[in-house]
């Protein structure tokens, strides 16, 4: 089902950047699944977009090796590389509310970004990152993406910290998690 979707090469680059101290580990796994290759000069080359089913398969194998903390660290690198919807984002709540648009902007269906900032049109098929509630110092995000839970926590925390330096993302219902085959995870984003 995910084979008709793709992740931008920038997303894969962010995963590799989390491993600067030992880059061969993820490169070997990504190459095994056809998500990039070692070029003639020895550099790992990424295509502009990678089939999402292959990315998810590679990530799942990689996470069995690296564990949850390293997965979280990988996620924290994502926001340094991906496209962000245009416009001014002045506060953390707005940032969390538009997060789903950014997620879809960085994924493609049939070669076309899944979010069009000009029209506000969003295509479905890869899950969502929904800000389901917010208050003065807290928001709840509900996520049903095909990506790993720890990766998503890292992405959300790095994104939230762009707007609130000490924002913290915690799993709200640890027993209801995509790691245990639940359809979604819920995270609390808190700040002072």
Helices and strands as residue ranges (DSSP letters): G 2-4, E 5-8, H 9-17, G 20-22, H 24-32, E 37-38, E 44-45, E 49-51, H 52-78, H 92-97, H 99-105, E 107-109, E 112-113, E 115-116, E 121-122, E 129-134, E 138-143, H 149-161, E 168-171, G 178-180, E 185-190
